[in-house]
Amino acid sequence: QENTDMKRIVLFSALAIFAASCCNTAPQAYEGPHKVIIDTDMGNDIDDALALAVALKAANNNEIELLAVGCHKMSETPARYVDIVNTYYGRPEVEAAMSLTPVKEYSSYADYTAEPCNMGFPESKGGVYPEPVALYRKILAEAEDGSISFVSLGFGTTLAQLLDSQADDISPLTGKELVAKKARTLSIMAGSYGEKKRAEYNVINDIPAMQKVFADWPGEIVQNPFEIGKQVMFPGAEVEKNLGWEGLNPVVEGYKLYRPMPYDRPSWDILSVIYLLRPELFTKSVPGTVTVDDEGYTYFAPCECGKHYVLSATIDQPQALKEYMVEMSVK
């Protein structure tokens, strides 16, 4: 009987240790400023451009270190437009990458704004842009453990490819292993939980990729769903003031080209950047698991051992988010 009891104690202890390890979602030892990679469908909506402007201002304030911006919009100009905005905001060293398998083709504000003959904005990369998966692998391989924060402002395409990437000359680790070792968090604009059932845009443009991201991303995911962006509108009046800049600003000019002025616009993508800077301005759910069905709808199931969180904004938070967003957008 004593031997049996001892075996049970050992077994239960082992299960407890295993359960604790499964529930351990804390980031690794790195506690410095977020080192950020932005993955974007730049050109589909103007909020991508405004989100990049906020990230660049945060970088200039030494609140984050912006390492790269990868594009997966099917057009010749998104990466060039990103390069122009980076250069304009004083960060020409930030890498602009362009996917070899871009998604969703149509003309956009980026097309016109980025053409040299139209606006004459300077760029730093000379039209040469690396492929994003290889770039992300390189950044991860060289980074401190637990230091890289991803911000996803578009489809899941490139991040799914990163997870699927295999060992190579850059690193002996697979993409999933690199993310598990080096990533701090993934702040993602995707999905919907409103009263009206909605298959959100970023999800439905590459459903299998978004399914993979939520199913296979080995670390924390903080989901910024559709509804918050509708609560926090970026004021067109600030754009009419040129965001406080003098002369042509590529973000302002893109905003003017996107729709006839003046207009207020939801701040979907901007909020995923702001989460890294001011997480206390949001209401964060209990831990759980987000799943994506074959029609592009997202579902959240609370789970003590889950690594996913869903953001919302309640009471006075939308106003506080709007004020901070404007502060971080205006020079």
N, C-alpha and C positions, 0 to 999 in steps of 0.2 A: 504493500500500500504506500509506504514511504517513497519507494522508487517511482511509483506511478504519479504521486503528488509532485515529486521533484521534476519529473518530465513535463507535467502540466505547467509548473511554474516557469521552467525554461522556455516552453513553447509560447506561453502568454507573453513572457518578456520579449521574446524575439518578435512576436506579432506587434507588440507595442512599439518597439524600436522601428520596425518596418513602417507602421502607420505614421509615426512621427516623421520619418524621412519623407514619406509621400506628401505629408502636409506642410513640409518646410518650403514655403514660397518666398522667404526673405531674400533680397538681393545679396550678392556676395560682398566682400569686405569694402570695395570701393565706395566712398561716400562723397566724392568731389562733385563739381558741377556736371550736369548732364553733357555727355559727348554725343552729339545728335547726328543721325542720318535721317533725312526726310525722303520719303518715297511718294511720288505725286503723279496725278494725271493732269499736270499743268496744261491749262488751255480749255478744259471742259467747263469750269466755273471760275469766276473771278476770286472766289474765296481762297483758292490755292495761292494766288499772287499775294494777297493780303497776309496769308499765313506765313509765307516766306519773308515778307517784310517784317513781321513781328519777330520771327526767329533771328533775322539779321540784326535787328535792333537789340535783341537780347544778347546776341554774340558781341556786339559793340559795347554793351554794358558789362561784359564779362560774366553774364549770368549762365550762359551755356557756351559750349564749343561746337560750332556747326562745322561738320566734317565733309558732308556730301549731300547732294540733292539728286536723286535718280528719277528719271521721267519714263513713263510707259504710255503716254498718249501718242496715237498714230498720226504723226505730223513731222515735218522736217524742222520745226521751229521751237518746240518746248524747251529742249536743252539750251538752245541759243538764248531764248528769253530768260531762262534761269541764270545763265552766265551774265547776261546784261544786268539783271536785277542785283545779283551778287556784287558785280563790279560797281554799279551805281551806289550801292550802300556801303562801299568801302571794303568788301570782302572778296577780291578777285581770286584769292587762293582757294576758296571753297570749290570742290570738284562738282561739276555738272555732268551727269551721266545720261545716256540714252539707250533704252532697251532695244535689243535686236528683234523682239517679238512684241511690238506695241499693240495697244488695244484701242478701239473706238475712234474711227477716222471721221473728222469733219473740220472745217476751218474754224479758227478761234481768234480771240484777241491777241494771242501769242504770235500768230502768223504775221499779222500786219505790223505789230509793234517791233518784232525782232528783225524785220527786213532792213538791212543797212540803208537802202535807198529811201526808206520812209521816215525814220526818226533820227537816224545817225547816232544812236546810243553806242558807246564803246563796249567791247567785250574783251575778255582776257584769254580765252581758250582757242581762238582762231578757228572755231567750227569743228574742233577735234574733241570728241567726247568718248570716254571709256564706256564699256558695257557694264551695267550696274551690278550684276551678280558677282563678277570678278572683283570689282571695286569694293563691294561690301565685304567679300571674303578677306581681301587684303587689309581693310580697316579693322575687321574683327581680329584677324590673326595677330596684328601688331598692337592691339589694345590691351589695357589692363583688364583682368577678370572683372566681370560685372559692371563695366563702365559705359557701355554703349546703349543709348536709348534710341529706339526707332520711332518715327512718327509716320504713320501711314495715312495719306490724304487722298487715296484713290482706290484702285482695284487691288486685289490680292496677288496679281500675276507675278510680279518680281519677287515678292517675299516667299511665295510658294516655290519658285525656282531656286531661291537661296536655300530653303530647307532641303530641297531635292539634290543640291549640288554635292558632288563627290570629292574625295581627297584629290589634291592636285599639287602643282609646284608651289602654290601659295601656302597651303597648309595640309598636313596629313589628316586633318579632321574633316568630317562631312559638314555640310552647312548646318544641319540640325545640331551637331556636336559643338560647332563654333558658337551658335546662338546660345546654347545652354551654358557655355563657359563664359562668354564675353558680354552677353546682353543684360541690361539692367531692367528695362521695361519696353513694352510696345504700346504706344498711345495711338489708337486707331479710330478714325472716323468711319463708322460703318453700322448698318443695321437700323432697326426701328422697333419701338415698343409702345407706340401711341394707340389711342382708342381705335383709329382707323388702321386696319392691317395693311402693311406696306412692305413690299420687297424693295429695299433701299438701293439707290443707284449704284453706289460703289460695290455692292454685293452682286447685283444681277448682271453686271458687265463681264464678270468672270466668276461664276458660282463655284466651279470646282476648285479654283485657286483659293477663294475665301474659305471654303470648307476645310481645305488643307491647313490654312493659316490658323484657324481656331482649333482644329483638331490636333495639330502637330507642333505648334509653337511651344517650346519646352519651358518657357518662363512666364512671367506675369504679362497679361494683356489687360489694358484699361480701355474699355469701349465707350466712345463718345457717340451716342446714337443721334439719329435725325432730329429728334424733337428739341434738343437743347438749342441747336443752331437757329431754329425758328423762333425760339424765345429771346434770342440775343441778336438783334439786327444791327449790322454795321451802318452808321448814318452816312447817307450820301452827302450831307452838308459838309462833312470833313473832307470828302474827296473834292468837292467844289472849292475848298480852301487849299487844294493841292497838297493835303496832308502836312502842311506847314513848310513845304519845300519851295524853293524858287526855281523857275525854269521847268523844263520837261522832266517828269518822273515816270519811269516805265510802268510802275504799278498804277499810278493815276491814269496814264494814257490807256493802259489796258482796261481799266475800270470804265473809262468813257466809251471805249470801243465795244465793250461787252453788251451794253444796253443803253438806250437813250437816257441821258441825264435829265433830272436828278432821280435817284432811286436808292432806297435802303435795301440791303441785301442780307440774308441769313448768314451767320458766321460759322457754319459747320466746321470747316477745316481749321479755321483760326483757333477754335477752342481746344483742339488736340495739341496744338503748340502751347497754349496758355496753361493746359493741365500740368505740363512739366515745370512751368514757372510759378504757378500759384494754385497748387492742388486744393488748398483750403477753401477756394472759392466755389468748389463743386460739392455736391452730395455724392458720396461713393457707396455703392452697394456692399452688402456682405459678399464674401468670396463665393464663387460658383463656377459654372461651366456654360459657355455660350456654344450653341450648335447652329448650323446653317442647313436648311433643308434644300431639296433639289429645285425648289421654285424661288429660292433666294430670301426666304423669311428667316429671321433670327429668333432664337429662343434662349432664355436664361434660366438655369436651374440652380438655386442656391445649394452649396455643398461646402462643408467645412474645410475640405481639402482642395477646393477649387483654386485655380490660378487666375480666374477671370473676374473682372469687376465692371459694373455698368455705372456710368455717371448720369446724374440728373442735376437740375437746378431748381431750388425751391425757395419760396418766400422772397427774400431780397436778393438772392444770388444772381438772377438775370441782370438786374441793374448794376450790381457790383462788377459782374463780368463785362458788361458793356463799357463801363467807365475805364476798367483796366485795359480792355482791348483798344479803346481809342487812345489811351495814354501810350500804349506800346506801338501804335501805328503812326502817330503824329510826331514829327521831328521836334 
